[in-house]
Amino acid sequence: ARRGSEGYGLYFTTDKKVAYEYAKGILPGRSSSLQMHFDILNPFSKDVYIYKVEINGGRWFEHYADKMVQVKEVLDQLDETGVVDVAKSLRKVDMNRSGGYKNSVYEALERITGSSQGASSLLHDLGYVGIEMNLMSYKNYVVFDETDVKMVGVIEV
């Protein structure tokens, strides 16, 4: 698992080009310095693999969903599970202010729990498999727990 621009977890996509960029260590829209960083971490690896996976069913935290609906949903679950301190802190967050958390419930949870790993762990404990990002012609996913992923095939690129 890693911390990326959209949360802490394992990154997946339905787009083959984006999958290739993830595999090479280049995140879409980022500079080539990430490529150099990847090469330093894996100096002997020239091969790139794209894995076909199955992800366990469950609820997805929708990255681009209405933030007020998400806040209510997360607060309801926090109240049900007795996580009172986080619920109390989340109720204090002004999700309508500009800047700050990019108006993101996930970023508010990062701040409350102290890390992106804490936010992902909390959401996983509340029953979310991960974050789903519906983009124009494909979807990206951040899966919080590797046990929710099953590799079913591999393609060397």
Backbone hydrogen bonds, N-H to C=O, Kabsch-Sander energy under -0.5 kcal/mol:
donor,donor_aa,acceptor,acceptor_aa,energy
2,R,9,G,-2.0
4,G,2,R,-0.6
4,G,7,G,-2.1
7,G,4,G,-0.8
9,G,2,R,-2.5
9,G,7,G,-0.5
10,L,143,V,-2.9
12,F,141,Y,-2.7
14,T,139,K,-2.2
16,K,14,T,-0.5
19,A,15,D,-2.4
20,Y,16,K,-2.3
21,E,17,K,-2.1
22,Y,18,V,-2.7
23,A,19,A,-2.6
24,K,20,Y,-2.1
25,G,21,E,-0.6
25,G,22,Y,-1.1
26,I,21,E,-2.6
27,L,25,G,-0.7
30,R,27,L,-2.0
34,L,31,S,-1.3
36,M,32,S,-1.7
37,H,33,S,-2.1
38,F,34,L,-2.4
39,D,35,Q,-2.2
40,I,36,M,-1.9
41,L,37,H,-1.8
42,N,38,F,-1.9
45,S,42,N,-1.1
46,K,44,F,-0.7
50,I,155,I,-2.9
51,Y,49,Y,-0.5
52,K,153,G,-2.3
53,V,51,Y,-0.5
54,E,150,K,-2.7
56,N,148,D,-3.1
59,R,127,G,-1.0
61,F,130,G,-3.2
62,E,60,W,-0.8
63,H,61,F,-0.6
63,H,132,E,-2.4
65,A,62,E,-1.4
70,Q,66,D,-2.0
71,V,67,K,-2.6
72,K,68,M,-2.1
73,E,69,V,-2.5
74,V,70,Q,-3.0
75,L,71,V,-2.9
76,D,72,K,-2.6
77,Q,73,E,-2.0
78,L,74,V,-2.7
79,D,75,L,-2.7
80,E,76,D,-2.3
81,T,77,Q,-2.1
82,G,78,L,-0.7
82,G,79,D,-0.6
83,V,78,L,-2.2
84,V,82,G,-1.8
87,A,83,V,-1.9
88,K,84,V,-2.8
89,S,85,D,-2.0
90,L,86,V,-2.8
91,R,87,A,-2.1
92,K,88,K,-0.8
92,K,89,S,-0.7
93,V,89,S,-0.5
93,V,90,L,-1.1
95,M,93,V,-1.2
97,R,94,D,-1.2
101,Y,99,G,-0.6
103,N,99,G,-0.9
104,S,101,Y,-2.1
108,A,104,S,-1.9
109,L,105,V,-2.3
110,E,106,Y,-2.2
111,R,107,E,-2.1
112,I,108,A,-2.2
113,T,109,L,-2.8
114,G,110,E,-1.8
115,S,110,E,-0.6
119,A,115,S,-1.9
120,S,116,S,-2.6
121,S,117,Q,-2.5
122,L,118,G,-2.4
123,L,119,A,-2.4
124,H,120,S,-2.5
125,D,121,S,-2.4
126,L,122,L,-1.3
127,G,124,H,-1.8
128,Y,123,L,-2.4
129,V,59,R,-3.1
130,G,59,R,-0.7
131,I,142,V,-2.5
132,E,61,F,-2.2
133,M,140,N,-2.9
134,N,132,E,-0.6
135,L,133,M,-0.8
135,L,138,Y,-2.3
140,N,133,M,-2.2
141,Y,12,F,-3.3
142,V,131,I,-2.2
143,V,10,L,-3.0
144,F,129,V,-2.3
145,D,129,V,-0.5
148,D,145,D,-2.3
149,V,146,E,-1.6
150,K,54,E,-2.8
152,V,52,K,-3.0
153,G,52,K,-1.3
155,I,50,I,-2.6
157,V,48,V,-3.1
